[in-house]
Amino acid sequence: MSEDDLFRGALVRLAAPRPEDAAIIASWSERSAYPRLIDTDLAVPRTPGEIGRATVRAGDSLEFRLRTLEGDTLVGFVALFGIEWNNRCATIAIGIGDPAHRRRGYARDGMQLLLRYAFTEANLERVGLDVISYNEPAIALYRSLGFQQEGVRRRAVMRGGRAYDRIDFGLLREEWASATESVALRIP
């Protein structure tokens, strides 16, 4: 990850939404596994028109598309939402749409970029997130990035007639800085 380019990582970059992205993202929502991984609300397909209204900055939110450096392929999104500028905190989210793009390092790279953006550009002190307990790859990623588990909302999400926990995580600026330094020290 280059320190001189805030939007560019090792595999992906933070990009603004493009009109042609809407149809791709809508197609992701047509497979119920995607909305069930990124949200606790009802899984519903979305239209390109609903998605096409997206901008990077809207009210208390910042949302970026994740595009690969090689090939400029749209693979997902990252977002800061519910930003409380006075408290310097926000909630963070990520989604990798096509299952073929998962487990390839895009989520890690995208999260590292968004965390760097949150703490250095947006000047936040804290970011939080929640994740459904069955999303074990995401939980492992968040822990590896330094997120601390802060609580569990037991049986808070219903899927297929079963109840799942909703796990809350948080990351403070100094925890991120410490984790970032320790990773940098391991690189020869």
BAPANU-776143 format. One record per residue (C-alpha): residue in one letter; x, y, z. Coordinates in steps of 0.02 Angstrom, whole numbers, padded with zeros to 5 digits, always signed. Example, Ala and Ser with C-alpha at 12.3 -4.5 7.8 and 13.67 -1.06 7.14 Angstrom:
<recs>
a+00615-00225+00390 s+00684-00053+00357 
</recs>
This chain:
<recs>
m+00000+00000+00000 s+00074+00163-00055 e+00071+00303+00073 d+00072+00435-00064 d-00090+00374-00144 l-00232+00373-00019 f-00346+00278-00137 r-00229+00141-00200 g-00186-00021-00112 a-00089-00175-00166 l-00236-00256-00257 v-00380-00132-00262 r-00417+00051-00261 l-00554+00159-00189 a-00658+00229-00332 a-00812+00335-00360 p-00971+00249-00419 r-00991+00237-00607 p-01159+00225-00696 e-01116+00053-00764 d-01085-00012-00586 a-01270-00011-00546 a-01314-00161-00655 i-01168-00263-00585 i-01213-00226-00403 a-01397-00262-00438 s-01347-00432-00507 w-01254-00469-00344 s-01413-00434-00246 e-01508-00564-00348 r-01410-00702-00261 s-01477-00703-00083 a-01308-00751-00008 y-01238-00578-00044 p-01368-00471+00046 r-01372-00599+00187 l-01184-00574+00214 i-01180-00385+00210 d-01342-00337+00297 t-01458-00395+00434 d-01613-00325+00349 l-01725-00427+00235 a-01630-00495+00085 v-01711-00416-00068 p-01651-00392-00246 r-01613-00211-00289 t-01636-00127-00456 p-01498-00036-00551 g-01602+00122-00528 e-01594+00108-00338 i-01407+00079-00342 g-01373+00206-00480 r-01410+00352-00364 a-01253+00317-00261 t-01120+00450-00234 v-00960+00446-00135 r-01020+00573-00007 a-01201+00581+00049 g-01252+00657+00216 d-01163+00562+00353 s-01092+00428+00237 l-00943+00398+00123 e-00952+00250+00004 f-00818+00194-00117 r-00819+00059-00248 l-00677-00067-00243 r-00596-00089-00413 t-00450-00203-00451 l-00286-00123-00501 e-00264-00256-00633 g-00410-00248-00754 d-00511-00112-00665 t-00644-00240-00617 l-00779-00191-00493 v-00767-00316-00349 g-00859-00232-00206 f-00883-00080-00097 v-00823-00006+00068 a-00914+00126+00168 l-00910+00235+00320 f-01087+00275+00375 g-01175+00349+00525 i-01027+00466+00540 e-01035+00573+00696 w-00910+00710+00655 n-00922+00786+00829 n-00881+00618+00911 r-00758+00568+00774 c-00835+00396+00752 a-00922+00297+00616 t-00982+00126+00567 i-00886+00034+00432 a-00949-00090+00302 i-00880-00194+00161 g-00952-00310+00030 i-00868-00415-00103 g-01004-00456-00229 d-00958-00602-00339 p-00908-00760-00244 a-00767-00783-00372 h-00687-00624-00302 r-00689-00680-00120 r-00537-00752-00031 r-00419-00664-00152 g-00361-00526-00035 y-00477-00391-00102 a-00574-00373+00061 r-00415-00357+00166 d-00339-00230+00048 g-00502-00132+00037 m-00523-00130+00226 q-00343-00073+00250 l-00374+00069+00128 l-00537+00121+00210 l-00461+00114+00385 r-00316+00222+00329 y-00439+00343+00251 a-00548+00344+00407 f-00406+00379+00527 t-00293+00492+00424 e-00407+00585+00303 a-00575+00588+00394 n-00484+00608+00561 l-00594+00483+00652 e-00550+00414+00823 r-00655+00256+00816 v-00741+00144+00690 g-00860+00003+00730 l-00951-00134+00638 d-01065-00280+00667 v-01062-00449+00584 i-01176-00599+00585 s-01098-00746+00678 y-01105-00863+00528 n-00991-00748+00427 e-00832-00828+00494 p-00714-00765+00356 a-00765-00585+00393 i-00743-00610+00580 a-00568-00680+00552 l-00525-00531+00440 y-00586-00402+00566 r-00489-00483+00708 s-00331-00491+00601 l-00348-00303+00567 g-00351-00266+00754 f-00538-00250+00785 q-00590-00292+00962 q-00751-00383+01001 e-00859-00267+01105 g-01019-00364+01125 v-01142-00489+01060 r-01325-00461+01022 r-01385-00638+01050 r-01506-00714+00924 a-01530-00545+00841 v-01535-00603+00659 m-01658-00728+00588 r-01608-00825+00432 g-01700-00977+00365 g-01796-01001+00526 r-01638-00999+00634 a-01575-00864+00751 y-01395-00802+00741 d-01294-00685+00849 r-01242-00513+00791 i-01064-00476+00848 d-01006-00297+00878 f-00825-00248+00845 g-00732-00084+00866 l-00562-00014+00820 l-00480+00141+00893 r-00357+00249+00801 e-00210+00198+00912 e-00253+00013+00894 w-00253+00034+00705 a-00088+00128+00710 s-00010-00005+00820 a-00072-00147+00709 t-00014-00054+00553 e+00160-00027+00627 s+00178-00209+00679 v+00131-00266+00502 a+00256-00143+00427 l+00393-00207+00543 r+00368-00387+00479 i+00396-00338+00298 p+00580-00362+00252 
</recs>
